[in-house]
Amino acid sequence: MNKKKEDLQKNTIDNTKKAKMTTNQGLPVSEDEFSLKAGERGPTLMEDFHFREKMTHFDHERIPERVVHARGFGVHGEFQVYESLEKYTKADFLNDPSKKTPVFVRFSTVAGNRGSMDIPRDVRGFSTKFYTDEGNYDLVGNNMPVFFIQDAIKFPDLVHAVKPEPHNEIPQAASAHDTFWDFVSQNTESAHMIMWLMSDRAIPRSLRMMEGFGVHTFRLVNKEGKSHFVKFHWKPKLGAHQVVWDEAQLINGKNIDFHRQDLWENIDKGNAVEFELGLQVIPEEDEFNMDFDVLDPTKIWPEEDVPVQLVGKMTLNQNVDDYFAETEQVAFHPGHVVPGIDFSNDPLLQGRLFSYTDTQLIRLGGPNFHQIPINRPVCPFANNQREGYNQMNITKGQTSYHKNALNDNQPEPASPEEGGFEHYNEKVEGRKVRARSESFKDHFSQAKLFLNSMQDHEKQHMFDALSFELGKCKNMSVRNNVLREVLNKIDREMTEYVADKVGAELPEAVEESTYSKSSPALSMTNHPTSLETRTLGVMITPDVAEATLKETKDKFEKHGMDVSFISDKIHSIGDVMVEETFDTVHSVLFDAVVVLKGKESLQPEAIENLAIAFKHKKAIGYGVDEGDISDVLPFSLDAKGVTDIEKNVDQFLEDVKAHRVWNR
Ligand code: HDD
């Protein structure tokens, strides 16, 4: 058990043990079915304190959901650095390779409310709380390395634009509407982020299969006080992968909890979920050596120019015991830093440093939210802050001020040598202005860089995503404005395609971005792939032999795949359980599908499932005990990625491993 899980035990109540029911005051309750009445058919009595307490608690069970990132899913784990990073930072948890630092990670969608679906087209939040021996360090990032805006003062505008429209609260968890795209056309700094949002990055296959990014340029500071600029990355061991948009929309209907269930079940089964921490580091002296401003959060540092050094590994390995107490009450803040990690002057980051504590005050009901078990550090903490709503601590002593003589000046600030945090001693000079630096003005080069880096199928997905989103905008001027002010300045081919699809005016050709660089690391097709934990839906006719089922299961499970049998009803065939039916699951919920046919003919549902799997470019395997299958399948047996698993299982496995048969 890691140090944080141990700490949480102090507040953990085991409700699975035999116990007598009591009120919150500890009074044993003798009856919990009936309220206290004056006569069996009479009015309920005010005196019924048990009813009042139970009802009052229920009436107050909800807290405000997060204003963004409301839908989230949290897991515990730990982090270990591979080698000391003392040349860059004095952060203790990054200096000692023998140290396992407990972490809590919350993944989230951004726009949807807490009850919305898991796979809208959206950015994913990727927040990590490291419970270090020097206090909590929060890396509050996303699965995309850039952001929509360059200055935090615009955050409320961005969020108002993307959230459901205020007059009718439509649409839920979607950017495909007028106000969002109107914002984009009027605020072209979002152009680069829009490319990411329209890409497959916005519809991850799994929370275990997406990258994470700290987004901003931060600072690492070593013992000598030398500073380096740094960008943080999380690299998933399983590689980053996506679903396709049509599939995402169907999944949202078939299983709204697709991502959280995938994560919960994999952790429950003991499948470690691993991410490596990556750093891109540049010395402070190189601040002005890039063709963009390192303080601009709409820019990446291409990995080919500044390689990502993999410096440590995070393993997520324990689910929460209580969703509300842990995942809902966890409070992240980019300003929670430890000695050796510091900020840059990125104006987006600077504004975030205000917003996160502020929002917890209303969400968690006052200034003592750091005492909520999931938020409290695992190292000792002491100061003179007292009282306030939900104060849980009883602090002994007469004094609650600094300096004091009555208590020997305790608690006493620590010097930097003793571990006290010291802000980086940056020299800053300037006049007070409300302005944006000229060096932030290029909105289109990296949008083009992203597009240049996509493979053909990825580009096509982006063009189609744009056509979907703009097609959903009711206001023709919004479509025209986006095409003219944004897309046309990035890429003419994209503009022509989308204009045609959404019936908008094709703007006059202007000088589009001439940026010709590409960054292969941006294409998810270049990511590592693996068979581990891939899900396989095996559709069977009811008469398939037990031996065939066992053999099929073994064939795939030995590669770490997860096999489910699907038929008309839940039943067992010999020792093998058919646990799913065409009512409970669908091919959209699996990475790949196999059909096993006995003498009986294939069910119509199986044929429909196969047609959709084919459309979604999934590997399809088949095995036939008897008769012919080719005349019922909605595609040719010679099509790419359709394989006889009895004759050529290796080919099928290769297709599954490649994630999708993109060239089908
Ligand atoms: Fe934010 C939540 C990530 C810009 C204000 N943000 C929140 C969460 C993530 C991010 C992952 C969810 C935390 C959790 O799981 O509880 N936010 C980002 C990233 C940004 C960003 C990567 C840009 C690089 N955010 C941003 C700005 C502001 C905020 C510019 C305001 C100035 N974000 C908030 C917030 C939230 C939040 C309103 C809502 C709930 C919360 O903080 O705890 O304060």
Residues whose N, C-alpha, C, O or C-beta is under 5 A from the ligand:
A	BS01	HDD	R66 V67 V68 H69 G72 R106 S108 G125 F126 S127 V140 G141 N142 F147 A152 F155 V215 V330 F332 L348 G351 R352 S355 Y356 T359
